[in-house]
Amino acid sequence: MSGKPFYITTPIYYVNSVPHLGTAYTTVAADALARYRRMTGHDVHFLTGLDEHGQKVAQAAEENGVSPQEWVDRIAPAFKEVWELLDITNDDFIRTTEERHELGAQAFLSKLYEQGDIYKGHYDGWYCVPCETYYAEDQLIEGECPSCGREVKFLKEDNYFFRLSAYQDFLVDLIENNPSFIEPRTRRNEVLSFVNSGLKDLSISRTTFEWGIPLPFDTDHVMYVWFDALLNYITALGYGENGEPEFSGDLGRFWPADVQFVGKDIIRFHCAIWPAMLHAAGVALPKQVFAHGFLLTKGEKMSKSKGNAQTPASLVERFGVDAYRYYFLRDVNFGQDGSVSMESMVQRYNGDLANDWGNLCSRLFNMIGKYFDGVVPPMPTQLTDTDETLRAYAAVLPEKYEDAIQSLDFSGALESVWDLVKGTNYYIENEAPWGLAKAEETRPRLEAVLYNALEAVRIAALFCFPVMPNTSSDVWTRLGLGDISAVKDIAADAQWGKLPAGNSVTTGDPLFPRIYEDE
């Protein structure tokens, strides 16, 4: 495929339970970016998948009376079903139990072992099973896990270690001299503080359970789940598939990743351990790791363990998939924690989608049907000041949208679209086409006003598409246009006047029927 490569990854999700709003949040954001970059002519490769090894998975399987493999095979379809429900357009879906991943992970580990970056030692320390992480005594908070607050156990075992401490200076230099590597800035500062506090070598094997990838040089040990999981981003592209780390095919084309989406709770793994691993193996680093915040309900992080995680399906059933996607990317500033609630979702739906956007499309298409028999009028050649103002909203939209997306500011990108949407609503109210339709001498002005409004709607739908693909496609179809997903140069398609006069316009059902609180 032609076009500049663009590689996007989500974290791979843990299969101790089914997906919830938090996991869907990351994936929807990655999908919006993937869709937009396809519209800017990029050859996008979008990866998501599942982290299927580790003690938590083994325990979940045991509690459900099945083998670990049976358990992950049972859970995996639930993730695929949710991504299909949310119209996620991932190009690949990796599971860490796949042979391609196991072979690649073992090839990576063998390389580090052969060059002396992995050695055998003994570990005594406090272990948190839910976090699958060792902690030193002084890291515990009141004797409990500093990350999740749960009970920890003291374990002693022989492990293999990765010489993480040898890469402390490298990491400090990386973070200080490449400010865009970790975003947002608060997360960069957090990782830098962690690295500067002193890095210890990382235990990368386990012997207390068997559910994992065997070490190629010692099959009595299985790979530490985090060391295993991080490698998915390159094994999915073919790293080590032939037993050798050759950079050809997809791996040569798409690596390094342009952006890796993670939650802020896993930045130490992705922003310290991961780059150290890659550097040690002579592999290029991702261009950026972006850590988003948590979704909060009543001030608490949304999680399966807290029992406050709603399912995407329940919200899609009430609001529809496009409104679901819009709400989480519009109402929450990506990179910060955000409070979500049913009340705020209803307000955003009714205000932005039903009133601003849906009503604009409905009334405009109805007027085309009523005044022009459902046919797009000719584009005006003479412009008034109000026409120029509306065109100005459309003219600045591509650059404003691109700038926002460059910063992964999805809310800001949508706000720039809404400037045009609200500007078009104001334009219609100010020009009052229903009044212009009453006299023959004002018909030329009626044609001009409705063409301008239709053209603004066409452009707004174009930029809504990455977040709301279904309704945007619907709007383009109603305007008699082609497949909006085929757009490869959104800036060119957003130029004013691309709507052909004479196209048939259909009204259709309301895009976003109003929702009432008691529904």
N, C-alpha and C positions, 0 to 999 in steps of 0.2 A: 504493500500500500504506500502511496506517496504521502508526503507531509512529514513535518518534523516530529520525531517521536516524543511522546509525553507519557510518563509512567506514574501512576497513582496507586497507592496501597492504603488499605485500612489495616488496623491490627487484626490478627486472626482471633476469632472469638472462642472462648472456652466452652466446652460442651458439657459442663456439669448441669446445665438446664437449658431451656429454650430461650430464644432471643426476646428482648424487651425494648422499651423505648430508648434506653441509653445506647444499646448496641446499634439500633436502627438509626439513631441520630448521626453517628459517625458515617455510616454507610450512605445515608441520604446526602450528606454534605459532599462526600467523595463522588457520588453519582452526579450531582449538580455540576461539579467541576469537570468531570469527564464529559458530560454532555456539552458544556460550553466550549471546552477545548476542541471537541470534534467540530463545533461550529466555527472555530477559528482556523480550521484546516489542519489540525494536528492529527497524527497517527497515534491515537490514544490506546494505552494498554492499562486496564483497570483491574486490579487484583483484590480479592477478598478471600476469606476462607475460615478454616477451623483449626484450633489448637486442641489436639485430641489425646495427648499423652499426659502423664503426671499422676501424682498420688490422689488428687481430688477426683479425677475421672475414675480411677480404679475403685475408690471408695463409693462413688455414686453408683457404679456398676454393681458392686457387691450388695449395696443396700437395695438394689432393684432385682437382685437375683439373677443377673446375667453376666456374661464375660465383658471385659472392657471393650473389645471390638464390637460385640453385639450392641453395647450401650451407645457407642459413638455412631454406629450405623443406624440406630434408631433415632438419634437426635439430629443428625446431619440434615435429613429432609425438611425438618422444621425451619432451619435457617434458609434453605433454598426457597421454601414456600413463602416466607416473609419477604425475601428480596424480590421474588416475582410479584407479590402483592403490591410492593412499593415501587414497582417499575424500575428496579435497579438494573443497570446495563453493564454489569461487570463482564470483562472478557475472559476471566479465569476464576476458578474457585478451587483453592488448594486445601487438601486435608493432610495433616502431618502424618497420617498413617499410610499415605500413598508411597509406593516404591520410589517414585521420582524424588520425593523429599528425603526419604531415608538414605538413598544412595548419595544425594548431594550433601546432606548433613554429615555423613560419615567421611566423604571426601574432604570436606572443609576441616573436620576435626583431625583427620590424618595429617593434613598439611601442617597444622599448628603443632601437632605432636612431634612430627619429624623434625621441625625446626627448633624445638625446645621451648615453645610457648605453652606447652601443657606438661605438667609433671604430677607424680603421685605423692600424696601426703595424707595427713590425718586431720579430721575435723572434730572439734568439740564445740557445740554451740546450741543456741535455742532456735527451734524450728517451728514455723507457722505453716501448718498444712494447707489452710485455705489460700494463703499467699504463695505457698511453695517457696519459701525464702528463709534463709538463716539470718539470725540477728545476734549481735554481740550483747553482752549483759547490759552495757551502758546505753544501748539503743532502745531497750524495752521501756514502756511507759506503765509504771505501776505493775511491773511483772508481766505485762501483756504485749501483744503484737503492736508495734507503733503504727502500722498501716490500717489494720482492720479491728484492733481492739480485742481480738480473741485470745484464747489460751494458747500458750506455746509449750513445746516439749523440748527437754534437753536430750540431744542425740550425740552419739559418738560413732563415727564410721570412717573407714578409709575412703578417700575421694581422690579424684583427679582435679587439678586446679589449673585455671587459665591465669597467666601472669598479667593480670589487669594492672597491678601496681606499676609495671614497667612502662605503661602508657599514660601515666598521669600528666607528665609534661606535654606530651602530644595533645591530650585532650584540652588542657588549659589553653594552649596556643590555638587550637582549632576553634574553640568557643569564643575566645577574646578577639580573634582576627577574622572571624567569619560570622558577623552579627545576624545574618539571615539564616544560618544553619538551624537554629532553634528559635521558633516563634510560638507564642508572643514573648516579649522581652521578660516578663515576670518569670516565665519558665526557664528562659536562658539563665537568668540570674540564680535561680534555684539550683539548676544543674551545676553551674560554675561553683557555687558554694559547696555543693556535695563533693565535687572533684577536689577542690582545694582543701577540704577537710581531711583528705588522705584516703587513698584507695587501697583496699586489701585485695589479694588475689582471690579469684572467684572459684568456688567449688562448682564443677561442671559435670559431676556424675553422682549417681545414687546407687546404693546396694540394698536399701531397706524395702524396696518393692521392685517389680519386674516390668511394669507397664511403661515402656519407653524404648528408645532406639538404642540397641547395644553399641557400646564403644567398639570401633573396629579393631582396636589393639588390646582390648580386655573385655570379653563378653560377659564377665561377671558384673559389670557395671552398665547401667543405662544412663543415657544423656540427661542432664538436668533440663527440665521442661522449658525453661526460659532460653537456654542456649540453643536448644532444638528449635523452639518456636521462631526466634528471630531470623533464622536462616531461611524461612519460607519465602522471603521476599526475593531471594536469588535462586533458590531451588525451583521455584515455580517457573522461572525463565530458562531452566535447563542447567544450572550450575551443578557440575559433578555427575551429570546423568550417565556419562560413559566412564565414571570413575576418576575422571580428570577435570580440573577446574578450567575448562576452555571457554573463552569469551567469544562465542560465535552465535549465530541464529538470533533468537529473541533476546538472549542474555547480552550479546554484543550490541544489539539495536537499542534496547530499552534501559539497560542499567548504565549509569546510576539513576535511581528514582528521582523524579522531579519534586514530588512531595509525598511524604508519608504521614498519614493522619493517625494520631494516637490520643488516648485520653490522658489527662494530666497526671493520673495516678501511676502511669507506667513510663514516665519520661526518663527515669534513671536507667532503665533497661535500654531504651531506644536512643538516648542522647549521650550515654557514657559507655555502657557495656558494648552496645552494637557498633558504634564507630571504632572502638578499640579492637574488637574482633575483626572487623573488615580491614582495618589498617594493618593489623598483624598478618593477615592473609594476603596482603597486597591487592586488595579489592577497593575500587573507588567508593567514596562515601556518598550517601544520598545527598541531593542538593539542599533539601530542607525537611526538617521534622516539625510538624505543627501540632501542638498539644491543645486540644479544646477543653473547655470546662465541663462541669457536671450539670446534669439536669436535676433540679431540686424540686421536691414536692413537700410543701410545708416546711421548708428549710433543711430537709434531709436529702442526701444523695440518693438518687433512684437506683436501687439495686435489687437483685433477686433475693439476696440474703436478708434484706430488711423487709421484704414482703410488700414493698410499695411501688413495684414496677408493673405498670399497666402493659397490656399487649398492644402492639400496633394494630392488630386486626380489629380490636374493639373500637378504636378511634377511627379507623378507615371506614368501618361500617356506618358510623354516624356522620362523618364529615366528608368522606371521599378521599382518595389517595392524593390528589393535587393539593387540597386544603391541608392535609396532614403534612406534606412536604413543605408547603409554604409556611405554616405556623412555626415549625421548629427552626427554620432558617431565617425567618423574619423577626420573630419575637425574642430570640435569644442571640446575643452577640457572640459569634463563634470565637472561642478562645477564653471566654469568661463563663463563670457559673451562671445559670439562668433558672429562675423559678417558672415552673409550668403548672397550669391548672386547667380544669375543664372550663371554668368561667372565662379565663383569658383567651382560651381557644375559641369559644363561642363569640366573644367580642371581636377578636381579630377576623374571624370568618365573616361575621355580619358586616363589620365596618369596611375592611379592605376588599374582601372578595365578593360578597353579595351586593353591597351598596356601590362601592367605587368601580370595580372592574366588571362584575356581572351585569349590573344595571346599565352601565355605559354601553356594553355590547348589545344588550337586549333593545334598549330604546333606539340606538342608532340603526341596527338592522331592521327594526320595525319601521323606522322612518324611510329607509331606502325602499322597503316594500310598499309603503303607503304612497310615497311621492314620486318614485321612479320605477315602479313595477319590478323592484328587486334587481335593478341593474346599476352598476357603479357609474356615476356621472363623470363627465370629462374633468381632467385636472385643470384648475384655474391658471390663467397666465398673468393675471393682475392680483396683487396681494395687498391686503390692508395691514394695519399695525397689529391687529389681533391675530391675523394669519401668520405674520412674521414671528410673533411671540410663541405661537404653537409650534411652528417649525423649529424655533430655537431650542425648545425642550427636546425635540427629537434629535436635533443636530448634536447636542452635547451628550446624549445618552450613551453612545458606543464607548466614548473615552471614559466617562464616569464609571460605567459598568466594568470596563476592563481594569481600571485602577482599583476598584473595590475587589474584584476577583483576584487580582495580583496579590492583594493583602489578605485573601481568604475572608473578606468581610461580606458575607452573603447578605446580611441584613442591609448593609449599605448599598449593595448592588440592587437589591429589590426596592430600596427607597428611591434610587435613581429612576427606576421604571415607574414608580408611583408618582414621581414628579410629572411625568408625561401623562399618566392616567388621570391624575387630578387636574392637570392643565387642560386636558381634553374635555373633562366634565365642565370645567369653568367656561371653556370656549363655547360649548353647546348652550349653556345657560345664558351666556352673554349675547350670543348671536341669535338665539331663539328661532331655530329653523321652522317651527310650527307657525310662527308669525310670518316668516318670509314666504311660506307656502300659500298664503291667502291671496296673493296678488301676482299676476303674470309678470309685471315689470320687475319683481324682485326674484324671479325664478333663477336667473343667472347667479345671483348671490346665494340662493339656496343650494344650487349645484356645487358652488365653491365650498361652502361651509360643510356640506355632508361629505364631499370628497376628502377635504382636509381631515375631518374627524375619522373617516374610515382609514385613511393612510396612517394616522397616529395610532389607531387601534392595531393595524397590521404590524407596525414597528414595535409596539408594546408587547404584543403576543410573541414576537421573535425573541425578545429578551426575557420573557416569562418562561420560555420553553425549558431551559435547563432545570428549573425548579418545578414547574407545572406543565409537564409534557402533554398530558391528555387534553386539557382545556385549550392550550395553545394550538395544538393540532386541530382541534375542533373549530377554533376561530379562523384559522387559515383555510380550512375546508369551506366554511360558510362564506368566506370572501372569494371563493372560486380559485384558490391558489393551489400549488402543488404540495408535495410532502415536505413539511417544515424540517423534519429530521435529516433531510438531504442537504441542508444549507451547510456550506463549507467555508463561507466568507461572510460572517455575520455583519461586519462593518459595511461591506458592499451592498448587502441585501437591505441594510437599514437606511440607505440613501433615499431621500424623499422623492416620491414620484414613481416608485416601483409597482404600485397597484394599477393594473391595467383598467382603463375605462372600458365599460361594456361587460365586465365580469358579472356573472350572476351571483347575487347575495341571497342566502337563505337565513331565515330567522332562527328556527330551532327552539329547543327548550332553554330555560334559564341555565346559565353555566353553574351558578351557585345559589340554589333556592335558599331563602332566608331560614335560619334555624332559630328556634325558640328555646329558652332555658329549660322548660319543663318537658322537652321532647325526649 
